[in-house]
Every structure is written in structure tokens, then in C-alpha cells.
Amino acid sequence: MDHVNAGGSERAIRVMLVDDDPMVRMGLRHMLGAASDLEVVAEVSDGDEVVAAVQAHRSDVIVLDVRMARLGGIETIAAVKARPEAPKVLMFTVFDHDDVAQRAIRAGADGFLLKTASPEEICGGIRNVAGGLGAVSPKTAAQLFTRVRDDPAAAQRAEAAQLMATLTARERDVVAGLARGLSNADLARDLYVSETTVKTHLQSAFIKLGVDNRVQAGVIADRAYLSKP
């Protein structure tokens, strides 16, 4: 995302803070206020306030806590990312477990930093996710790499993701539907196309994936996590 105002000059990255601890929000607000290219445009105390705040303030990046009283961070990410032109989301948490990071990333988070990160890391993380580069705390990154190395299914998932990447967007849609158990008629209805069109996409996808049937294609989509809502 290019942060340019109507006059063509660079504008500050618009940041929303979401945390149920007012002291955390205050600390972040003061920290970010010292950076000329970062502007805090909104603060909310729980996840169920975020979507309305996104509509009102047009933030570029949401700095989001994981655990809140009414709606947690993972669920909030999903709600935000379901919107058109969704802002980037930087998960900001005290929980350094790699499973939390994986859940956040699968939900659509663009970055994951610990609250123990330095001011430079936090500001840099916001700039990186705003620019589409992502951000992960060093400790969490090490845990994620260890999980991948030690996970016997990781290679299968990586191969499945590479195969799915060869498909067109519509081909991925129909193959992901197979993993959810949808029929051709279901897919046609959901995608607003004819069953003949669905069959054409499936035939093309089967060739690219190197499979012979719906079950094999569905397994690949499931391994690539494309069947998940």
C-alpha cells in the first residue's frame, strides 16, 4: 500500500490500537507519536469495536492484542479481513507460543510481534506490514521454523501449497470446494456459474495438480489449508 495523500506527497501511516489495557495503549500512543511517519488515528478496547472503527477512521494498520474480554484477536482478524480493502493487521501480544502465531497468520494477520519488542522493532514492524512485507518477532520466527522442521507433514503442506499456486483463482475456488465436500451443483450456485463451467475448471485443475479425481484434488487443497473458512 502506498501512503500518499491527495497532493501526491507521502502521508503518515494511519494506525489503530486495539488493547483492553489502557496503559498499553497509552505507551504505544506515546511511542508512535515520536515517529513522524506514524499516526495513531483510533484506539479501542475490545475486538467487537474494531470493524466500526475501521469504517470510521480508515486505518492502514491495526495493532491488535490477542486476548480481550468480548471478542479475541483471532476472531477480530477474521472479521476485519472479510471486509473489502481491509487494513493490515499486526498481532501484538505477550503470548510467544508458536501455535498462537500460526492461528493468527492463518486468520489473516500480516505480522506478529511480542509486547517485549523494542520501540524500534514495533515501529519497524508497523512500517513493514503497511508496506506488505510482514513482520514476525525473532523468537516467534525461530519457534515457527522449528515447528516446520520437526513437523513430518510440513513438506506435504508446502508441496500442496506450491501445486495450488499453479491454479487460477477460480480453479482454486472449485478445488477448495471439493475439500469441503461440495458437489458441482453446490459450487455452481456458490460461484454464480454453470455446472459446465465448474467441470471445465475442475478438468483444468486436475491436469495442473497431476491428479485423476475429485478426492485427490480435495486432499491437496486440504493440505494447503485452502478448505478452511
Beta strands, then each sheet from edge to edge (+ up, - down):
strand 1: 13-18
strand 2: 38-44
strand 3: 61-64
strand 4: 88-93
strand 5: 111-114
strand 6: 135-136
sheet 1: 2+ 1+ 3+ 4+ 5+ 6+
end
